[in-house]
Amino acid sequence: MGMVEQWLWRQWSHRGPFAAAMFPLSLLYAGLAGWRRSRLEDTQRHVVLPLKAVIVVGNLTVGGSGKTPMTAWLAQSLKRAGYWPGIVSRGYGRRNAHASLPVHPGADPSAVGDEPILLARRTGVPVWVDRDRVRAARALAAQGVDVVISDDGLQHHRLPRDISILMLDGKRRLGNGLCLPAGPLREPGSAVACADFVVVTGGSPQGGEYAMRLETPGTVSSVGRHGVQRPQREFAGRPAHAVAGIADPERFFTALEAAGVDVIRHPFPDHHRFHARDIDFDDQHPVLMTEKDAVKCREFADERHWYWPVSARPDPAFEPALLRRLESMIRLKYLG
């Protein structure tokens, strides 16, 4: 699957024969996406939530763009500013997709999904998974949450949003600008103009956009042994298996190589449900993985398995601009 995804992105980077062959289906997809958005936005007008605000973080393309690190950073930023945030998520890949559940740091990833557990651990704020994000937002409001962050929620138009943050991969951007399957877009690229903020990872921002770096703390943590850490420099100059079940495994592998690790690549599909055999190799080389993947591997990991955490570091101008927008929006809401 990792190879298939890489092949697709090569096709989606330009308008070649593949895009031409898929173009009729792309037009159909774009039309359905527009119809669905219009219908849900009409429904949205009748939804009233007992919250100060809803902030949506998402992207327009298939694949990773830093949504989860941004969501975690945003929760911490709101806490520092005196708000009581909570996070709603679909919980992609969970066993019972229709269940409405709170997420605890020790939850079963097959029940609630991998990213919600990571967010619960990283932020310490209430997290709720539900396909119906309006129902999840109401559940968090009942716990005292005053600002809800919708993770990967840009296409969930039934949930009213006060601020939208669009994440872009700075290298891939919008690919060839076409909707699935001819291109990588989940909805037409004109939706970029509807976002309040555009944040770019892994490339140079254009006018009006904000950059965001993904940084590591200088240590790696044991997957199966809580609290055990080692300096990243201990892994430099030696071979290590790199396991990644994320949207863009190559980004993770490249980051390890930049830190001096001799990477043995093992890409898996995004949200892959790992088994012990997936991370067991016939040698004693260390096995490095992302924090999201570590959530699903802790029960069968041993002393060879480590995760390499990353955190979002947005442009310093982004936080005050976001908080100003939030404060002015809340004032207008209460005046209205």
C-alpha positions as CSV (number, residue, x, y, z in Angstrom):
1,M,0.0,0.0,0.0
2,G,2.8,2.4,0.8
3,M,4.2,1.9,-2.7
4,V,0.7,2.4,-4.2
5,E,0.3,5.7,-2.4
6,Q,3.7,6.9,-3.6
7,W,2.8,6.0,-7.2
8,L,-0.5,7.8,-6.9
9,W,1.2,11.0,-5.6
10,R,3.5,10.9,-8.6
11,Q,0.5,10.8,-10.8
12,W,-1.3,13.5,-8.8
13,S,1.7,15.9,-9.1
14,H,0.9,16.7,-12.7
15,R,-1.9,16.5,-15.3
16,G,-0.7,13.5,-17.3
17,P,-2.4,10.5,-18.9
18,F,-3.7,9.1,-15.5
19,A,-5.3,12.5,-14.6
20,A,-6.9,12.6,-18.1
21,A,-8.3,9.1,-17.8
22,M,-9.8,9.8,-14.4
23,F,-11.0,13.3,-15.1
24,P,-14.7,12.4,-15.7
25,L,-14.8,10.7,-12.3
26,S,-13.1,13.7,-10.8
27,L,-15.8,16.0,-12.1
28,L,-18.4,13.7,-10.6
29,Y,-16.6,13.6,-7.3
30,A,-16.3,17.5,-7.2
31,G,-20.0,17.9,-8.0
32,L,-21.0,15.5,-5.2
33,A,-18.6,17.2,-2.8
34,G,-20.1,20.6,-3.6
35,W,-23.7,19.3,-3.2
36,R,-22.9,17.6,0.1
37,R,-21.2,20.8,1.4
38,S,-24.1,23.0,0.4
39,R,-26.6,20.6,2.0
40,L,-24.7,20.2,5.3
41,E,-24.0,23.9,5.6
42,D,-27.8,24.5,5.3
43,T,-28.3,22.0,8.1
44,Q,-25.5,23.7,10.1
45,R,-27.6,26.9,10.4
46,H,-30.0,25.2,12.7
47,V,-27.3,23.8,15.0
48,V,-26.8,25.7,18.3
49,L,-23.9,24.7,20.6
50,P,-23.3,26.0,24.1
51,L,-19.7,26.9,23.3
52,K,-17.6,30.0,22.9
53,A,-16.2,28.7,19.6
54,V,-15.5,25.8,17.3
55,I,-12.1,25.7,15.6
56,V,-11.6,23.2,12.7
57,V,-8.2,21.9,11.7
58,G,-8.0,20.0,8.4
59,N,-6.7,19.8,4.8
60,L,-8.0,19.5,1.3
61,T,-5.7,16.7,0.1
62,V,-5.3,13.0,0.7
63,G,-2.4,12.4,3.0
64,G,-0.6,14.0,5.9
65,S,0.0,17.7,6.4
66,G,0.6,18.1,10.1
67,K,-3.0,18.2,11.3
68,T,-2.5,16.2,14.5
69,P,0.6,18.1,15.7
70,M,-1.3,21.3,15.0
71,T,-4.3,20.1,16.9
72,A,-2.1,19.2,19.9
73,W,-0.3,22.6,19.7
74,L,-3.6,24.4,19.5
75,A,-5.0,22.8,22.6
76,Q,-2.0,23.8,24.6
77,S,-2.1,27.4,23.2
78,L,-5.8,27.7,24.1
79,K,-5.1,26.5,27.7
80,R,-2.3,29.0,28.1
81,A,-4.8,31.7,27.0
82,G,-7.3,30.8,29.7
83,Y,-9.7,28.7,27.6
84,W,-10.9,25.1,28.4
85,P,-10.5,23.3,25.1
86,G,-11.6,19.9,24.1
87,I,-11.0,17.8,20.9
88,V,-13.5,16.0,18.7
89,S,-12.4,13.4,16.2
90,R,-13.9,10.7,14.0
91,G,-11.5,8.1,15.3
92,Y,-10.5,6.7,12.0
93,G,-10.1,2.9,11.8
94,R,-11.8,2.0,15.1
95,R,-13.7,-1.2,15.5
96,N,-17.2,0.3,16.2
97,A,-17.3,3.4,13.9
98,H,-20.8,4.3,15.2
99,A,-20.0,4.5,18.9
100,S,-19.8,7.8,20.7
101,L,-16.9,7.6,23.3
102,P,-14.7,9.6,25.5
103,V,-11.0,8.9,25.0
104,H,-8.5,8.3,27.8
105,P,-4.7,8.0,27.5
106,G,-4.9,4.3,28.2
107,A,-7.8,3.5,25.8
108,D,-7.8,0.7,23.3
109,P,-6.8,2.1,19.9
110,S,-9.0,-0.4,18.1
111,A,-12.0,1.1,20.0
112,V,-11.2,4.8,19.6
113,G,-8.5,5.1,17.0
114,D,-4.8,5.9,17.2
115,E,-4.7,9.7,16.8
116,P,-7.3,10.4,19.5
117,I,-5.2,8.5,22.1
118,L,-2.1,10.4,21.0
119,L,-4.0,13.7,21.4
120,A,-5.4,12.7,24.8
121,R,-1.9,11.8,26.1
122,R,-0.1,14.8,24.6
123,T,-2.6,17.5,25.6
124,G,-4.4,16.4,28.7
125,V,-7.7,17.9,27.5
126,P,-10.9,16.0,27.0
127,V,-11.1,14.1,23.7
128,W,-14.3,12.6,22.3
129,V,-14.7,10.3,19.2
130,D,-17.9,10.2,17.2
131,R,-18.9,10.2,13.5
132,D,-21.5,12.8,14.5
133,R,-19.2,15.7,15.5
134,V,-22.1,17.8,16.7
135,R,-23.0,15.1,19.2
136,A,-19.4,14.9,20.3
137,A,-19.2,18.7,20.7
138,R,-22.3,18.7,22.9
139,A,-20.8,15.9,25.0
140,L,-17.6,18.0,25.6
141,A,-19.7,21.1,26.4
142,A,-21.5,19.1,29.1
143,Q,-18.0,18.5,30.7
144,G,-17.3,22.3,30.8
145,V,-15.4,22.6,27.6
146,D,-15.8,26.1,26.1
147,V,-13.8,25.8,22.8
148,V,-14.0,22.7,20.7
149,I,-11.2,21.7,18.2
150,S,-12.3,19.5,15.4
151,D,-9.4,17.4,14.3
152,D,-9.4,16.6,10.6
153,G,-12.8,18.2,10.4
154,L,-12.6,20.5,7.3
155,Q,-15.0,18.3,5.3
156,H,-17.5,17.8,8.2
157,H,-19.7,20.7,7.3
158,R,-22.6,19.9,9.6
159,L,-20.5,21.1,12.6
160,P,-20.6,24.9,12.7
161,R,-17.1,26.4,12.6
162,D,-16.0,29.8,13.8
163,I,-12.4,29.5,12.7
164,S,-10.9,27.1,10.1
165,I,-7.2,26.3,9.9
166,L,-6.2,24.7,6.6
167,M,-3.0,22.6,6.7
168,L,-0.9,22.3,3.5
169,D,2.1,20.1,2.7
170,G,4.5,22.8,1.4
171,K,6.1,20.5,-1.1
172,R,3.0,18.8,-2.5
173,R,0.6,21.7,-1.9
174,L,-2.6,20.9,-4.0
175,G,-0.9,18.6,-6.4
176,N,-2.4,18.9,-9.9
177,G,-5.4,20.8,-8.5
178,L,-7.9,18.1,-9.4
179,C,-10.3,16.2,-7.1
180,L,-10.1,12.5,-6.5
181,P,-9.4,10.2,-8.3
182,A,-7.7,12.4,-11.0
183,G,-5.9,14.4,-8.3
184,P,-5.5,14.5,-4.5
185,L,-8.2,16.9,-3.5
186,R,-11.1,16.0,-1.2
187,E,-13.0,19.0,-2.4
188,P,-12.3,21.7,-5.1
189,G,-9.3,23.9,-4.5
190,S,-11.5,27.0,-4.3
191,A,-12.1,26.0,-0.7
192,V,-8.7,27.4,0.2
193,A,-10.2,30.9,0.0
194,C,-12.7,29.9,2.7
195,A,-10.1,29.1,5.3
196,D,-9.3,31.7,8.0
197,F,-5.7,30.6,8.3
198,V,-3.4,28.5,6.0
199,V,-0.5,26.8,7.7
200,V,2.3,25.2,5.6
201,T,4.5,22.3,6.7
202,G,7.7,21.2,4.9
203,G,8.0,24.1,2.4
204,S,7.9,27.8,2.0
205,P,4.7,29.6,2.7
206,Q,3.2,31.9,0.1
207,G,1.6,35.3,0.7
208,G,-0.8,35.3,3.7
209,E,0.3,31.8,4.8
210,Y,2.1,30.7,8.0
211,A,5.0,28.3,8.2
212,M,5.0,25.4,10.7
213,R,8.0,23.2,11.6
214,L,7.8,19.7,13.1
215,E,10.5,19.5,15.8
216,T,11.7,16.7,18.0
217,P,12.7,17.1,21.7
218,G,16.1,15.4,21.3
219,T,15.0,12.2,23.0
220,V,13.2,9.0,21.9
221,S,10.9,7.1,24.2
222,S,10.4,3.4,24.8
223,V,7.2,2.1,23.2
224,G,6.5,-0.6,25.9
225,R,8.3,0.8,28.9
226,H,6.7,3.9,30.3
227,G,9.1,6.8,31.1
228,V,12.2,5.2,29.6
229,Q,14.0,7.6,27.2
230,R,17.3,7.8,25.3
231,P,19.0,10.7,23.5
232,Q,18.5,10.7,19.8
233,R,22.2,11.0,19.2
234,E,22.7,7.4,20.4
235,F,20.9,6.2,17.2
236,A,23.1,8.3,14.8
237,G,25.6,6.4,12.7
238,R,24.0,3.0,13.1
239,P,21.3,1.0,11.3
240,A,17.7,1.0,12.6
241,H,14.5,-0.3,11.3
242,A,12.0,2.5,10.6
243,V,8.4,1.6,10.8
244,A,5.7,4.1,9.7
245,G,2.0,3.6,9.2
246,I,1.2,7.2,8.4
247,A,0.1,9.2,5.4
248,D,3.6,10.2,4.3
249,P,6.1,7.6,5.6
250,E,8.9,9.1,3.6
251,R,8.8,12.3,5.6
252,F,9.5,10.2,8.8
253,F,12.3,8.3,7.1
254,T,13.9,11.5,5.8
255,A,13.8,13.0,9.3
256,L,15.6,10.0,10.7
257,E,18.2,10.2,8.0
258,A,18.7,13.9,8.7
259,A,19.5,12.9,12.3
260,G,22.2,10.5,11.1
261,V,20.3,7.2,11.4
262,D,21.0,4.5,8.8
263,V,17.4,3.8,8.0
264,I,15.9,0.4,6.9
265,R,12.5,1.4,5.6
266,H,9.3,-0.3,6.4
267,P,6.3,1.7,5.1
268,F,2.7,0.7,5.9
269,P,-0.6,2.2,5.0
270,D,-1.9,5.1,7.0
271,H,-3.7,4.0,10.2
272,H,-2.4,0.4,9.7
273,R,-3.4,-1.9,12.5
274,F,-0.1,-3.4,13.6
275,H,0.6,-6.9,14.8
276,A,3.7,-8.2,16.6
277,R,5.0,-9.7,13.3
278,D,5.0,-6.3,11.7
279,I,7.7,-4.9,14.0
280,D,9.7,-8.1,14.8
281,F,12.9,-8.4,12.7
282,D,15.6,-11.1,12.7
283,D,18.3,-9.0,14.2
284,Q,18.9,-6.7,17.2
285,H,18.8,-3.4,15.4
286,P,16.6,-0.9,17.1
287,V,13.1,-0.3,15.7
288,L,12.0,3.4,15.4
289,M,8.4,4.5,14.8
290,T,6.2,7.5,15.1
291,E,4.3,8.3,18.2
292,K,1.0,7.5,16.5
293,D,2.2,4.0,15.6
294,A,3.6,3.4,19.1
295,V,0.0,3.8,20.5
296,K,-0.9,0.6,18.6
297,C,2.3,-1.4,19.4
298,R,2.7,-0.9,23.1
299,E,1.2,-4.3,24.1
300,F,3.8,-6.3,22.1
301,A,6.8,-4.0,22.0
302,D,10.1,-5.0,23.7
303,E,13.3,-3.2,24.6
304,R,14.2,-2.7,20.9
305,H,11.2,-0.5,20.1
306,W,11.3,3.3,20.4
307,Y,9.1,6.1,19.2
308,W,10.4,9.4,17.8
309,P,8.0,12.2,18.9
310,V,7.4,15.4,17.0
311,S,5.8,18.6,18.0
312,A,4.4,21.6,16.0
313,R,6.3,24.9,16.0
314,P,4.2,27.4,14.1
315,D,5.5,30.8,12.9
316,P,5.6,33.0,16.1
317,A,3.2,35.4,14.4
318,F,0.5,32.7,14.1
319,E,-0.5,32.4,17.8
320,P,-1.3,36.1,18.5
321,A,-3.1,36.4,15.1
322,L,-5.2,33.3,16.0
323,L,-6.0,34.5,19.5
324,R,-7.0,37.9,18.2
325,R,-9.4,36.4,15.7
326,L,-10.8,34.1,18.4
327,E,-11.4,37.0,20.9
328,S,-13.0,39.3,18.3
329,M,-15.2,36.4,17.1
330,I,-16.4,35.7,20.6
331,R,-17.2,39.3,21.3
332,L,-19.2,39.5,18.1
333,K,-21.0,36.3,19.0
334,Y,-22.1,37.6,22.4
335,L,-23.0,41.0,21.1
336,G,-25.2,39.3,18.5
